[in-house]
Amino acid sequence: MNREDIIKPENFVYGKDPLVNNTPMHYCPGCSHGVVHKLIAEVITSLGVEEKTIGICPVGCAVFAYRYLDIDWLEAAHGRAPALASATSRLWPDRLVFTYQGDGDLACIGTAETIHALNRGERMTIIFINNAIYGMTGGQMAPTTLLGMKTSTCPFGRDVKLHGYPLNITDIAASLQGTAFVARESVETPASILKARRAIRHAFENTMNGIGSNLVEIVSTCSAGWKKTPVEANKWMEENMMHYYKKGVLKDISEKKN
């Protein structure tokens, strides 16, 4: 039997997206970034906008996102990705413009840029990776760190009297008039991955159609920062993160704007 007789369209169930190159990833084992990268590539390919997509990289673990997907990329200063995306979208209104940011980049140093860009309804999508910790720089407390959660800068756990409450930036985004679609998903199971891909596709379609600002949060793990194995990290995320950062569509007014 020839290879051509085996690899037929009806038998082909998994393959590498053409936008994903062969660069070895620098992410830690069990990190959610790699899965989300692949979902973004799949959505861009399915929409047929490979030549019209511009991604904005953050500062943080995903600072090298431009290494892995063969699309046009821009590198922003720490936290400034939404500001750069705003300018890019206004200069090239026919492009799919998205930012890819972690919780430190987006919800700490970039809080102002994030909230004001979303409130203006800038034609963009923000992909928000939330693992509740600063993964790249040593596991410090982030704005999204849960109460009682231990990090290198709160070794006895986050204390509300000392550190305040976790910042739920996605709920804030849903309350802004400029946002059209706001969702929170995860990628720890096949079912979750499918939901995350649908959310990313919907957000990208809105952006291409000029429908408001869109944000998709991915509740994620950080095995290195949490000091857990990938399996333990997924379990901890399900038992702790998802109780505070509840998954689902928080806002969708896309149909009203069509």
Rosetta blueprint (number, residue, H / E / L):
1 M L
2 N L
3 R H
4 E H
5 D H
6 I H
7 I L
8 K L
9 P L
10 E L
11 N L
12 F L
13 V L
14 Y L
15 G L
16 K L
17 D L
18 P L
19 L L
20 V E
21 N L
22 N L
23 T L
24 P L
25 M L
26 H L
27 Y L
28 C L
29 P L
30 G L
31 C L
32 S L
33 H H
34 G H
35 V H
36 V H
37 H H
38 K H
39 L H
40 I H
41 A H
42 E H
43 V H
44 I H
45 T H
46 S H
47 L H
48 G L
49 V L
50 E H
51 E H
52 K H
53 T E
54 I E
55 G E
56 I E
57 C E
58 P L
59 V L
60 G L
61 C H
62 A H
63 V H
64 F H
65 A H
66 Y H
67 R H
68 Y L
69 L E
70 D L
71 I L
72 D E
73 W E
74 L E
75 E E
76 A L
77 A L
78 H L
79 G L
80 R L
81 A H
82 P H
83 A H
84 L H
85 A H
86 S H
87 A H
88 T H
89 S H
90 R H
91 L H
92 W L
93 P L
94 D L
95 R L
96 L E
97 V E
98 F E
99 T E
100 Y E
101 Q E
102 G E
103 D H
104 G H
105 D H
106 L H
107 A H
108 C H
109 I H
110 G L
111 T H
112 A H
113 E H
114 T H
115 I H
116 H H
117 A H
118 L H
119 N H
120 R H
121 G L
122 E L
123 R L
124 M L
125 T E
126 I E
127 I E
128 F E
129 I E
130 N E
131 N L
132 A L
133 I L
134 Y E
135 G L
136 M L
137 T L
138 G L
139 G L
140 Q E
141 M L
142 A L
143 P L
144 T L
145 T L
146 L L
147 L E
148 G L
149 M L
150 K L
151 T E
152 S L
153 T L
154 C E
155 P L
156 F L
157 G L
158 R E
159 D L
160 V H
161 K H
162 L H
163 H H
164 G L
165 Y L
166 P L
167 L L
168 N L
169 I H
170 T H
171 D H
172 I H
173 A H
174 A H
175 S L
176 L L
177 Q L
178 G L
179 T E
180 A E
181 F E
182 V E
183 A E
184 R E
185 E E
186 S E
187 V L
188 E L
189 T L
190 P H
191 A H
192 S H
193 I H
194 L H
195 K H
196 A H
197 R H
198 R H
199 A H
200 I H
201 R H
202 H H
203 A H
204 F H
205 E H
206 N H
207 T H
208 M H
209 N L
210 G L
211 I L
212 G L
213 S E
214 N E
215 L E
216 V E
217 E E
218 I E
219 V E
220 S L
221 T L
222 C L
223 S H
224 A H
225 G H
226 W H
227 K L
228 K L
229 T L
230 P H
231 V H
232 E H
233 A H
234 N H
235 K H
236 W H
237 M H
238 E H
239 E H
240 N H
241 M H
242 M H
243 H H
244 Y H
245 Y L
246 K L
247 K L
248 G E
249 V E
250 L E
251 K E
252 D E
253 I L
254 S H
255 E H
256 K H
257 K H
258 N L
